[in-house]
Amino acid sequence: MGRRRDTDRIAERVEGGLAELTPDPDRPGSWTLSVDGAPQSHVDLTDPTHLEFEYVRRLAAALDLIAPAGAPLRVLHLGGGALTLPRYVAATRPGSTQRVVEVDGALVELVRRALPWPADPRLRVRVGDARAVLATTRENSYDVLVADVFAGARTPARLTSVEYAAEAARVLRPGGWYLANLADGPPLRYARGQVATVRAVLPRACLIADAAVLRGRRYGNLVLVAGRQEPPVAELTRRAAGDWFPGRVLADAELDRFAGGATVVRDEAATDSTPPPPGIFSVRR
């Protein structure tokens, strides 16, 4: 059952909690999606290339640089939210084939109704469990897999193991890329473990984040880019340095040191990602 708090904001119960769609006072036609107070997505309905969240800009930079500009890609998105990145890919790489997997069917219907995405037969949204869908996906069928799955502001344990990472690698083409949004805070144990785990199957990687996050000074988002060939580190470094909120890129020996001592996570020992500190979402990011 849905309800409106006022004439603009929309609040509705979905399977994951209370979803709220809040208009952006600075950008007409833009909305922020939050679930139980945790921001999930920001969408500009008039300009899908505008990306408000810094970690989404870092994911988009990787999407921009891993193939020639404008070339269509086959992209599998695990985690849907308000479809910020699928809209971005559709706008910047016309003709791309995209599949979005979102476990919360009520959230999908809310976004479809309140923030509709342009009709495109190449963009399909499926309600289902990310790992279960991954297991039934054909081998070598995608150029990119974007993992951005959160439940209660934490990534579920079943999407943090090397068995999961092996499934992700299986569905990627030989030159494909795995892009993941990792959220962690001091002492970055989860992020270090994820780097070690993903590199066990996709060994060429880099990590993009705010310097304070990389130094373990605060909680934040880290973007992992991994594949079977060297990522475009120099270009990603330039993009990260020139962002509204400049970031750093760790690769090669720096990434080795970052993940040093971390063990590969297996299904039997996997846990949900690090919970955010209390009150972190009380201010807009």
N, C-alpha and C positions, 0 to 999 in steps of 0.2 A: 504493500500500500504506500503510495507516494504522498508527499505533502510539500508545500512551498513555505519557506520561512518568511519570505517577503516577495515583492514583485519580480525579483531577479534571480535570487539564489534558489537552487533546486536541491532538495534533500530527499533521498529515497532509500529504503532498506533494500540491500542486495544480499547475496549469500555471504559475502565477506564482511558485512557490517553496515554502517551508515555511510552511504555514498553522498557526497555533496559536490554540486557543480556551482562554482562561484565565478561571476563575470570579472574580468580583469579591468579595473577602473582606468588603467593607462592605455589599454588597447581595445577599442570597440571590436566586437566579434570574437574576442578571446575569452577562454574559460580555463579554470583550474579544476581538475578532478581530484578530490581527496576521499579516502576511505578510512573511517574511524579516526579522522584528524590527520592522517599521514598523506601528504601530497603524492599523487600517483602520476599525473600527466598535466601538461598545459598545452592547449590547442588554440591556434589562431585560424578560425574558419575562413577568413578572407585571404590569408597568406600562410599556407602550410609550411613554407620554408623558414618562418620565424620560429625559433626554438628558444624557449625561455629558460629551461633548466640546463645548467652547465654540463652535467653528465650526458644529457641528450645531445648537446652540441658536439661532445667528444665522440659519441657513437656515430653521429652524422658525419663528422670529419673522416672517420674510418670508412664509412660507406662511400664517401666522395672519392677517396684516394685509392681504394683497392681495385678499381677498374676505370677505364677511360671515361671521362665526363660524359654523362648522358646515355651511356650504354645500358641497355636493360639488364636486370639481374633477376635471378630466382632467389627469393628471400623467404626464410621461415622465421617467424617471430614467435617466440615462446613468451607469453604474457602480452595482453592486449592493451589494458587501460583504455585511454581515449584514442588509441591508434595514432599517436603523434608521429612515430617514425614511419609506419606504413603510408601515411599521408605525404610525408616528406619524400619518400622514395618514389611514390607515384608522380609527384610534381617534378622531381629532379631527374628521374630516369623513366620517362614514359615508356610504356610497353613492358615494364617489369611484371613478373608473376610473383605474387605474394600470398602467403598463407599465414594467418594469424590464429594462434591457439590461446584461448582464454578459458579458464576453468569456471568462472562466475557467469553463468548464463543471464542472470538478472542484470548484471552490470553491462553486459553486451547489449541487452535490449534498451537499457537506459541511454547508453551512448548512441545507439542507432537512432533512437527517437529524438533525443535532445541535441546531439552534436553529430548529425548525419554526415557520413563521408560520401564523396562523389561516387556515383554508380560506376563500377568498373568490374567486368567479368573476370579480370585477372587478379583481383583482390578478394580473397575469400576469408571469412572469419568462421572458425569452428570452435564450438564449446566442447571442452574436454580437458583432461589432465595432460600436462605438458609431456611428462615422461612416457605415459601410455601412448600418446599420439606419436611421439618420437620413435617408439619401438615398432610401430607399424608403417613408418615412412620408408620409402624405397632408398636403397643405397645410391650414393653419388647423385642425388637429385637436386641439391641446392648449392648456390654460389656462396650464400651467407646464411648463418644462423645467428639471430639476435636473441640472447637470453636476458630477460628483464622480468623475472617472476618474483612477486612478493605476496605473502599472506601475513596479515598483521604486521607489516613493515619488516618481515624477515623472509629470506629465501628458504623454502622448504628443504629439509635434509636430503630428500631423494633427488634433488637437483644440484647436489654439491659433490657427488662421488665420482670416482674414476670410471665406474661402470656407466654412469650417466654420460660422462665426457666421451667415453668410447662410442656410445650411441650417437652423440652429436657429431663426432668425427666421421662415423660411418655414413651419415646422410649427406655429408659435404662432398662436393666434387674434389678431385685431387688438388686443384688450386683454390679451394674454398676457404672461407674465413669464419671463425667463431668469435663473436663479439658479446661480452657479458658485462652487465652492470653489477658490481660488487659494492655492498655497503658495509662499512666496518669502522671501528674506532680503536684507540689504543688498547692493547699492544699490536693490533693488526694480525692477530693469529689466524683469523678466518681468511683474510685476503692472502696471506702468505701460503696457507694451505691450498687455496684455490689455484694460485699460480702454479704450485708444484703439481697439483692434481691434473690440471688441464694440459700442462706441458708434458705430462707422461704420455699423452696421445697426440698432441699437436705441439711439437717442440719449439717452433719459432714464434716468439711472442714479445709483446711489449705491454706496459701498464701506464695509463694516463690518469693523473689526479692532481689535485691541489697540493702544493708543496707541504703545507701544514698537515694534511692528511697523510701523505707519504712518510712524514717524519713522526707520525704517531701522536700528534698534538691535539687532534680533534676527530670526531666522527664525520664521515663523509662518503662520497661515492668515488669508486675507482673503476675505470673502464679497462677491461682486459681484451686485447686483440691477439688472437692466436691462429696459427695455420701451419702448413707444411713447408712454407717458404718464408723468406724474410719479410716482415711487415715494412710498410713505408715509413720508417722511423723519422728520417729527416723532415719529411713533409708534415707528419703528425706533430713533431716538435715545434715546427713553425706555427702551425694552426693553434696548438695549445698555448704557446707563448703570446699569440696575438688575440686571445679570447678576451671577453669583457672581464672574466676572472681567470687570469693566467694560470696555466697548469704546467706540470712537468711530465716528461716521458722517461720511463725506465726501460732499458733494453740491454741485451748482452750481459756484460759483467755486472752492471748495476742491478739488473733484474735477478741475476744469480745470487748476488748478496742479499737482496730483498727477501728471496725465498729460501735462503740458506737455512738448513736444519728443519724446514717444514716437511712433514710426512704426507704422502699421498693418501687422500681420504677414500675409504672403501665403504660400501653400503652398510656393512654391519656396525661401523663406528661413526657414520655420518650424523651430524646434528644440524639444526636450523642455523642460519647465519646470526651474527651478533645482533642483539636487540639494540635499537637506538636509545640514547640517554633520555631520561624523562624530560619532557618539556621542549625537546629539540624542534618539534613542529609547531610550537606556539607562535613562532614568527615566520613570516613568509621567506622561503628560500629563493 
